[in-house]
Amino acid sequence: MFDGSTYKRCKCTEPKVDDNGRPVLDTNGHPKTRELGSACPLLKKRDHGTWYYYVKLPDGPGGKRRRPRKGGFLTQKKAKEEAQKLWDQAQSGIDVDTKETVAEYLDRWHTKRVDLKRKTRTQYRDFIDRVFKPALGHLGIRDLRDRHIQEMFQQIWAHNEVKQANQEAAEAARLECDAAYQAWRQAPTPRPPELRQAWRQARETLKEARQKPRQNTGPGTQKRLLDCLSAVLKDAAAEKLVTQNWAKLVVIPKYERPEPLVWTDERVARWRETGKKPSPVMVWTPEQTGQFLDAAVSHPLYVMWHLMVYRAPRRGEATGLPWTELDLTTGTLHISEQLVADSSYAVWEDTPKSRSGRRAVAVDYATLALLTAWRDVQRAQRAEWEQKHREDPKKHAPYVDSGYVFTRPDGRPHHPTNVSQSFRRFIQRMGLPPVRLHDLRHCAASLSLAAGLSMKAIQALLGHSNYQLTADTYTSLLPQFEQAAANAPVDLVPRRNGVGKPAAEKESVQGATPVRTDEPEAPPQDAGETRLEATPVSGTEAAGSRHLRVVEATSQDEVSPNAA
């Protein structure tokens, strides 16, 4: 049994008197009162007062007495049960006497987590200050329960509805502003002043609408919030501050990683009509990838993008690649560091995301030729910049010998965010179907998959931490390459009703399209031959840049759309 006792108290009061029995008055002249507590004569009644307990715990550091108390129980039995429960928790090592709040523990936890990467620590700091503290910070860490966390997410969901309404209001304001502008623009001159006033008022309304929060906290962000809080409570449970990880009992909307989809002709047509992407993660076809590379060949970031298309480094791994980790003799680059940027535009060096991210990547011959040529271009840029610095040191700062492969003319590395923005603006200008810069990794995976590489080899190329992630992401990436596997079982079964072809007449043509037996067969065509040529490109030949052009030689003027 617990070491302590139970007692009864009430909130009855009586006038407070001094040693002479005279009433004690406050500053306003009113008599002061005091609670009778356990001395109330009415406590003998069953329905008067409530039960309390106090427990004697071992003294804390410095001999500090620990006597937790709690009241408000209707019966003595209930008070004893809660006291026993508290005693058992204390005997199991839980700090039942702590006064630490959730806010205090969150700060202490974040301070000790020096093992986290800088970007992760920054994100967790934002979660703590912006979400957790306002919703849970006032609670004692021992009083925290799963219902409190569930209520926090319910508030997030309610706020999402407000943000959705703000989005709709901002879109309506934009349409109204466009209509007011067109009305003013199309009006005959001299234009009526009231039209310009209406346009000005519509712009002010649009500005106010856009200042309201409109970005929803989606399932992915909610999962990151819950994962962060789960890590916090896991450590709190290890310290015996809580009995269990309450975040594990919280239910939030299910988050499913978006699967990459290929920009098929039908999807491109629909996108051009509506402006909406079928999925957040989209992948170009080999033909679209070739269009992009052909159009970008004169862009300053072309060599970096070419590397990302074929060898799949992440954005930070490409911008943070040093020359010391690139062997142009053997054609191998070692990814051992990266540049990381956060929402405040700060950038710093860091290691790759995981242990498997540190990898050696073999460079194809075309990319190797581009990198070799780019080294000469970079040296020429350095000489030119140093000459400008000598001529006008106020306008041109000294050249920065950063040691990175991809740099600006002054030697500084490219900011990762700027690379993404340049990529997005370029494909918009070219009218290509939109993909993210990170999706070039998916393009590299799809090209490798189509070329016959195993899923294990693709995992090593991408630097994924586990095989399952790679397989789940890219198994159905290019379904057209699975057509032969889908047709093979049908072709194995001879049928008399014309559904399949007889076994003797089957042709081993990979990816062949089934043909109706009641229609005349198309005349045979030569399959043709595909070869790769390294062709100089005008405007960049002096820099040594080259790009690959797929040349398909056929005996016909046109190629069937079903050709491989």
Salt bridges, closest charged atoms under 4 A:
GLU14 OE2 - ARG34 NH2 2.20
ASP18 OD2 - ARG22 NE 3.60
GLU35 OE1 - ARG9 NH2 3.75
GLU35 OE2 - LYS11 NZ 3.88
GLU82 OE2 - LYS78 NZ 3.57
ASP95 OD1 - ARG66 NH2 3.62
ASP97 OD1 - LYS99 NZ 3.37
GLU100 OE2 - ARG108 NE 2.91
ASP107 OD1 - ARG125 NH2 2.72
ASP107 OD2 - LYS133 NZ 2.90
ASP115 OD1 - ARG113 NE 2.80
ASP126 OD2 - ARG130 NH2 2.93
ASP129 OD1 - ARG125 NH2 2.93
ASP129 OD1 - LYS133 NZ 3.91
GLU171 OE2 - ARG174 NH2 2.56
ASP178 OD2 - ARG174 NH1 3.00
ASP227 OD2 - LYS223 NZ 2.99
ASP235 OD2 - LYS112 NZ 3.97
GLU239 OE1 - ARG108 NH2 3.04
GLU239 OE2 - LYS112 NZ 3.01
GLU256 OE2 - LYS254 NZ 3.88
GLU273 OE1 - ARG270 NH1 3.47
ASP294 OD1 - HIS547 NE2 3.37
GLU317 OE2 - ARG314 NH1 2.89
GLU317 OE1 - ARG359 NH2 2.92
ASP350 OD1 - LYS117 NZ 3.38
ASP376 OD1 - ARG379 NH1 3.93
GLU384 OE2 - LYS388 NZ 3.71
GLU386 OE2 - ARG382 NE 2.98
ASP401 OD2 - ARG382 NH1 3.72
ASP410 OD2 - ARG412 NE 2.56
ASP439 OD1 - ARG436 NH2 2.73
ASP439 OD1 - HIS442 NE2 3.77
ASP518 OD2 - ARG516 NH2 2.67
GLU519 OE2 - ARG516 NE 3.40
GLU533 OE2 - ARG531 NE 3.05
